[in-house]
Amino acid sequence: MLAAHYNTVVIGAGPAGLMAAIEAYNPKHSIILLEKMRKPALKLRISGKGRCNITNEEGLQSFLNRFGKKGRFLKYSFSQFFNHDLLNYLHKMDVPTKLERGGRYFPQSDRATDIVDAFVNKLDQLRIPLITEAHVTALSKAENGQFVIQVRHSGKPIEVTADQVCITSGGLSYPATGSTGEGYLMAQAFGHTITDTAPSLVPVLTAGDTAQRIQGVSLRNVTVSVWSENKKVTELFGEMMFTRKGVTGPIILTLSETLVSMLDASREVQIKIDLKPALDHKKLDQRLLREISEHSKQSFKNMLKSLLPRKMIDLFIDILGVDPHKHLHQITGEERKQLRLLLKAFPMQVIGHDSYDHAIVTSGGVSLKEINPTTMESKLTPNLYFAGEVMDVNGETGGYNLTSSWSTAWLAGREMRNKQWGELGHGKE
Ligand SMILES: Cc1cc2nc3c(=O)[nH]c(=O)nc-3n(C[C@H](O)[C@H](O)[C@H](O)COP(=O)(O)OP(=O)(O)OC[C@H]3O[C@@H](n4cnc5c(N)ncnc54)[C@H](O)[C@@H]3O)c2cc1C
């Protein structure tokens, strides 16, 4: 049952909302967390393929760099609550964690749901109501300065008022989890600017049937470069994979923000995969020559087995147009050169990207210029706070996005608590 008035209302029970509600807690302060779906944190439950990559081991500066220019906005919140604070926080809630390759932390159980359960238990302990199927349909301010929140709860319209509101309703990606961008409309109602939004950390689509032919192949330790009009735009080293319609995996997802913005600007976009980044052209040629002289009676197809994942061999043979049964001593200089060029720059034309349905995060959101980075309070409307992905903050894959959601929510929660506590006649904690 919803009361008519609360000190603090938090809208959206994703990772940011769960944290903000808990951190806003003080014993004299009424708080409520409203979630429109039947369960809280649906996206968190599926994060990291259900394992949840919580955070990353990286130091502060390189961590901030993962957010590009938007990293500056996060500097203060990370100075207050960063990766190891988050890990300690989870340990205190009985969620032990483990460190994996790439500095990535996961729950020891490999279950993202353990994290959701821990936050929900904490809310229970603090007796903070988490109301599910409570869909906030509008947010406004009454003449007395209180917020007025229209809620559709289990199908019925209800009006709630509040002294403080925190919008943690997420962005637009994976809308089936409840993140459908409604927080943008609430923010706009208070004059906030919403910067252009686009799917980010999203698989990209490539021309022809190349990807389909090698779908499922995963490449480690490759360099992918992005090209437009014969100019290299950027490149990244790491892991990627082929899908039925294109490419995905950590480096592609990270490059996707650049790729999407180039596509949106109608630029011609190509990626080139360097399958042998550890060898420059000269060294790779020497390696091919060695193979050819040491195994001169072997077939061309056999040699490719030592150079490529099995599923890519036929594709290479088709592209190069070399007889797969040809003995290595019969391979011409030109054929060897074409093989080398293909290994160093396997080209794929990028023709599009997946939709929000498959984007890990949204780029764009509530303009950071209008939010105080030291409090997460709106610069336009006192007592209105934001945290998490609803803001124009998005980072690379590797645990960076959840950390920013939790860190900004921690800060917003603390600020809301301190403000209420101060208004109750207590000093700042
Ligand atoms: C498949 C996938 C895997 C991911 N894996 C990782 C990972 O391993 N590591 C990582 O760092 N990041 C990962 N991310 C990104 C990360 O999950 C998000 O950045 C994070 O969930 C954002 O948190 P949030 O609380 O701001 O928003 P959300 O998680 O989007 O939560 C917003 C909540 O608000 C609710 N809501 C929306 N509108 C209303 C309304 N009008 N009324 C009431 N409630 C409302 C929604 O139902 C939702 O529960 C992944 C994302 C996806 C999609």
The ligand as an ORCA input file, in Angstrom:
! r2SCAN-3c Opt
* xyz 0 1
  C      22.857     -7.698    -21.795
  C      23.568     -6.690    -20.932
  C      24.721     -7.064    -20.250
  C      25.394     -6.122    -19.474
  N      26.495     -6.517    -18.788
  C      27.178     -5.614    -18.037
  C      28.280     -6.017    -17.255
  O      28.604     -7.208    -17.154
  N      28.969     -5.046    -16.586
  C      28.613     -3.722    -16.637
  O      29.294     -2.895    -16.023
  N      27.514     -3.328    -17.309
  C      26.797     -4.242    -17.996
  N      25.674     -3.856    -18.676
  C      25.215     -2.444    -18.547
  C      24.488     -2.251    -17.192
  O      23.610     -3.330    -16.980
  C      23.750     -0.932    -17.169
  O      24.670      0.097    -17.402
  C      23.040     -0.731    -15.829
  O      22.068     -1.724    -15.619
  C      22.369      0.635    -15.731
  O      21.799      0.724    -14.458
  P      20.623      1.729    -14.121
  O      20.162      1.384    -12.745
  O      21.047      3.104    -14.390
  O      19.476      1.415    -15.176
  P      18.665      0.064    -15.506
  O      19.449     -1.130    -15.145
  O      18.232      0.246    -16.891
  O      17.435      0.126    -14.522
  C      16.389      1.069    -14.669
  C      15.147      0.549    -13.949
  O      14.150      1.577    -13.963
  C      12.895      0.979    -14.235
  N      12.001      2.004    -14.814
  C      12.135      2.612    -16.012
  N      11.159      3.508    -16.195
  C      10.368      3.445    -15.089
  C       9.179      4.123    -14.692
  N       8.592      5.027    -15.487
  N       8.619      3.813    -13.495
  C       9.208      2.887    -12.688
  N      10.330      2.210    -13.025
  C      10.906      2.495    -14.198
  C      13.223     -0.131    -15.214
  O      12.202     -1.106    -15.251
  C      14.528     -0.665    -14.638
  O      14.321     -1.679    -13.682
  C      24.937     -4.777    -19.408
  C      23.784     -4.418    -20.087
  C      23.098     -5.363    -20.839
  C      21.846     -4.954    -21.559
*
